[in-house]
Amino acid sequence: MDYTELNRKYAYYHANKHLLPFDVINNYENAFRIEYAHNSTAIEGNTLSLIETKLIIEDKVSVGGKNMRELHEVENHDKAFDYVKKRIADKNTLDENIVKDIHELLMENIFPGGIYRNVNVRITGAGFQPPSPNEMYIQVKNFFADLRFKANLHPIEFAAWTHAEFVCIHPFKDGNGRVSRMIMNYQLMINGWLPVSINKEDRLKYFETLEIYAIEKNIEPFVELIAELENKQLDNMIEIIEQIKK
C-alpha cells in the first residue's frame, strides 16, 4: 500500500496541531471516546444507543431498562481507553501486562479479566478456529515477541497487524474484539496517529477483512480499511486547522 498521502497529512497535522485551541481538542476527544465506546461495544452486540452511551460516559447517568452487563461494558470501555491514554503519555510500549490490564478493565463487574482461557472457543460464523489453549499460549508468546520485530512496519500496518493477529489467537474467553481494537489504537496513538473507531454499520466489511487475514494471512484488505478510517480522522482535524488559519 502507498502511504504517501497519509504521511503528508500526518506531517501537516503535526506541524499545525499547536494551532488547535484546548476546547476544540477537548470536544474532539470527548466526542470520539463516546462514539468509540458505542461502536466497539455495539459490534459485540451491545444494544445501547449513542445517546445512552453519552449519558453513561459523559453525564454519569444510569439508563433504565437495560441489563447491567451492557451498562458495565460501556463504562469499562471508557475506563480502559483512559488507561491506554495514560500508558501512552508515559511512553510505555505495548506489552503483555498492559494487554492484560486492558482486558481486566474491560471485564470489570462482568467476570475476572486479564486471565487467559483454558478452554477451546469458537467464533460464531467465522471460517477459522482459534487455537487450543496449549497452542494459544505458544502463539501469545510469539505475538509479544513479534511486536518488537514488526515495529519497523508502517505504523498503520503495524497497528492493523496487532489487531488482526491478536484476535486470531483469541486468548481470552470473551472481550477479544474489544481488546484488539483497543491495542490497535494503542499502536496508532503511541506513534502519533489519531485513534479510529470502526462503525457498527461497517461490521460486515470489518469481519470479512479480518477473516481474510485469519485464513490467508493477507493483511492488505484490513490495512486498507484502517487507513481509510485514519484518513477520515486526519481530514477532520486538517479541516479544523485550515478554518482556524483563515
matplotlib code that plots the C-alpha trace (Angstrom):
import matplotlib.pyplot as plt

x = [0.0, 1.2, 1.2, 2.5, -0.8, -1.4, 2.1, 1.7, -1.5, 0.1, 3.1, 0.7, -1.4, 1.7, 3.2, -0.1, -1.9, -0.5, -3.0, -5.9, -7.5, -7.8, -11.6, -11.5, -9.2, -11.3, -14.6, -13.0, -11.6, -14.9, -17.0, -14.5, -14.5, -18.3, -18.5, -15.7, -17.3, -20.6, -19.3, -16.9, -19.4, -22.2, -20.1, -20.2, -24.0, -24.5, -27.9, -27.2, -27.8, -25.2, -27.3, -27.5, -23.7, -23.2, -25.5, -23.4, -19.9, -20.2, -23.2, -22.7, -26.5, -27.8, -30.1, -33.1, -34.5, -31.1, -29.2, -26.3, -23.7, -24.4, -24.0, -20.8, -19.4, -19.8, -18.4, -15.5, -14.6, -14.2, -12.0, -9.8, -9.4, -8.4, -5.8, -4.5, -4.0, -2.2, 0.2, 0.9, 1.5, 4.1, 5.6, 5.1, 5.3, 2.6, 3.4, 1.7, 1.0, -0.7, -2.9, -4.0, -4.7, -6.9, -8.8, -9.3, -10.7, -13.0, -14.4, -14.8, -18.0, -18.7, -16.1, -12.5, -10.4, -6.7, -6.7, -6.0, -8.6, -8.1, -10.9, -11.5, -13.6, -15.5, -16.3, -19.8, -19.9, -16.1, -14.4, -11.4, -10.9, -8.9, -6.1, -6.5, -5.3, -1.9, -1.3, -2.8, -0.1, 2.6, 1.0, 0.6, 4.3, 5.2, 2.8, 4.6, 8.0, 6.9, 5.8, 9.4, 10.2, 7.1, 7.7, 9.6, 6.4, 4.5, 2.5, -0.8, 0.2, 1.7, -1.5, -3.7, -1.4, -1.5, -5.3, -5.7, -3.1, -4.3, -8.0, -7.0, -5.2, -8.3, -6.5, -9.4, -12.8, -14.6, -13.7, -11.0, -12.6, -12.7, -9.1, -7.9, -9.5, -8.0, -4.5, -4.7, -5.5, -2.6, -0.2, -1.6, -1.6, 1.9, 3.2, 1.4, -1.6, -5.2, -7.3, -10.0, -13.5, -15.0, -18.6, -21.0, -22.7, -19.4, -19.1, -19.6, -16.7, -14.7, -15.2, -14.6, -11.2, -10.2, -11.3, -9.2, -6.2, -7.1, -7.4, -5.0, -2.6, -3.3, -3.3, -3.8, -7.7, -7.7, -4.8, -6.8, -9.9, -7.8, -6.0, -9.4, -10.6, -7.3, -7.6, -11.0, -9.8, -6.9, -9.1, -11.4, -8.5, -7.0, -10.3, -10.5, -6.8, -7.5, -10.6, -8.5, -5.8, -8.4]
y = [0.0, 3.5, 5.7, 8.9, 10.9, 9.7, 10.5, 14.0, 14.6, 13.2, 15.6, 18.6, 17.7, 17.5, 20.7, 22.7, 20.9, 23.6, 25.9, 23.9, 25.6, 23.4, 23.4, 22.1, 19.3, 18.5, 18.4, 16.2, 13.8, 13.6, 13.0, 10.3, 8.4, 8.2, 7.2, 4.7, 3.0, 2.9, 1.3, -1.1, -2.5, -2.5, -4.6, -7.3, -7.0, -4.2, -2.5, 0.8, 3.8, 6.5, 8.9, 6.3, 5.8, 9.5, 9.6, 6.9, 8.1, 11.9, 12.7, 9.7, 9.0, 5.4, 4.1, 2.2, -0.9, -2.2, -5.2, -4.4, -6.1, -3.6, -0.7, -2.1, -2.8, 0.9, 2.2, -0.2, 0.7, 4.3, 3.3, 1.1, 3.9, 6.3, 3.7, 3.4, 7.2, 7.3, 4.5, 6.3, 9.6, 7.7, 6.4, 2.7, 0.5, -2.2, -5.3, -8.3, -6.7, -3.7, -6.0, -8.0, -4.8, -3.6, -6.8, -6.7, -3.1, -4.1, -7.1, -5.2, -6.3, -8.8, -11.6, -11.8, -10.3, -10.5, -14.3, -16.4, -19.1, -22.7, -24.0, -24.2, -21.4, -21.0, -17.7, -17.8, -17.5, -17.5, -19.7, -20.3, -22.0, -20.2, -22.3, -24.8, -23.5, -25.1, -23.8, -20.4, -20.0, -20.5, -18.1, -15.4, -15.7, -15.4, -12.4, -10.4, -11.3, -10.3, -6.9, -5.9, -7.1, -5.8, -2.3, -1.4, -1.7, 1.5, 2.4, 1.9, -1.6, -2.3, -1.3, -3.3, -6.4, -6.1, -6.2, -8.9, -11.3, -10.9, -11.5, -14.7, -16.0, -15.2, -15.6, -14.6, -16.3, -13.1, -9.5, -10.3, -8.0, -5.0, -5.7, -6.0, -2.7, -1.1, -2.3, -1.3, 2.3, 2.0, 1.3, 4.2, 6.7, 5.9, 6.6, 10.0, 8.9, 9.5, 6.7, 5.3, 3.9, 1.1, 2.0, -0.7, -0.4, -1.5, -4.6, -7.0, -5.5, -5.4, -9.1, -10.1, -8.4, -10.0, -13.4, -12.9, -12.4, -15.4, -17.8, -16.4, -14.3, -11.4, -8.3, -5.8, -5.6, -4.9, -2.4, -0.5, -0.4, 1.1, 3.5, 4.7, 5.4, 7.2, 9.3, 10.5, 11.4, 13.4, 15.1, 16.2, 17.7, 19.3, 20.9, 22.5, 23.7, 25.3, 27.0, 28.4, 29.6, 31.5]
z = [0.0, -0.8, 2.3, 0.6, 1.0, 4.5, 5.5, 4.0, 6.1, 9.2, 8.8, 8.1, 11.2, 13.5, 12.1, 12.8, 15.7, 18.1, 16.5, 17.8, 20.9, 24.0, 23.8, 20.2, 21.2, 24.3, 22.3, 19.7, 22.3, 24.2, 21.0, 19.9, 23.2, 23.3, 19.6, 20.1, 23.2, 21.4, 18.2, 19.8, 22.2, 19.6, 17.3, 20.0, 20.4, 23.0, 22.3, 24.0, 21.6, 21.0, 23.2, 26.0, 25.8, 26.1, 29.2, 30.9, 30.0, 29.9, 32.1, 34.5, 34.3, 34.6, 31.8, 32.9, 31.2, 30.1, 31.6, 33.9, 31.6, 28.8, 31.2, 32.5, 29.0, 28.1, 31.4, 31.3, 27.7, 28.7, 31.7, 29.5, 26.9, 29.7, 30.9, 27.3, 27.1, 30.4, 29.4, 26.1, 27.9, 30.0, 26.7, 27.6, 24.6, 24.4, 26.3, 27.9, 31.2, 29.5, 27.4, 30.5, 32.3, 29.4, 29.4, 33.2, 32.9, 30.1, 32.1, 35.4, 37.2, 34.4, 35.1, 36.3, 33.5, 32.5, 32.6, 29.5, 28.7, 29.4, 27.2, 23.4, 21.9, 18.6, 16.8, 15.5, 11.7, 11.3, 8.9, 11.1, 14.5, 17.3, 18.6, 21.5, 24.9, 24.7, 21.2, 22.2, 24.9, 22.3, 19.9, 22.6, 23.5, 19.8, 19.4, 22.0, 20.7, 17.2, 18.4, 18.6, 15.1, 13.4, 14.8, 11.6, 9.6, 8.7, 11.8, 10.1, 9.0, 12.4, 14.2, 11.8, 12.3, 16.1, 16.0, 13.3, 14.8, 18.4, 17.6, 15.7, 18.8, 20.8, 24.2, 26.4, 26.9, 26.0, 25.1, 22.5, 19.9, 22.2, 23.4, 19.8, 18.8, 21.9, 21.3, 17.6, 18.7, 21.3, 18.4, 16.4, 19.2, 20.5, 17.0, 16.8, 14.7, 15.6, 17.1, 14.9, 15.5, 13.3, 12.8, 13.8, 10.4, 8.8, 10.9, 8.0, 6.0, 9.2, 9.9, 6.3, 6.2, 9.5, 8.1, 5.0, 7.3, 9.5, 6.6, 4.0, 6.2, 3.8, 5.9, 3.0, 3.0, 6.7, 6.4, 3.7, 6.0, 8.9, 6.5, 5.3, 8.8, 9.7, 6.5, 7.6, 11.1, 9.7, 7.2, 10.0, 12.0, 9.0, 8.0, 11.5, 11.3, 7.9, 9.3, 12.1, 9.8, 7.7]

ax = plt.figure().add_subplot(projection="3d")
ax.plot(x, y, z, "-o")
ax.set_aspect("equal")
plt.show()
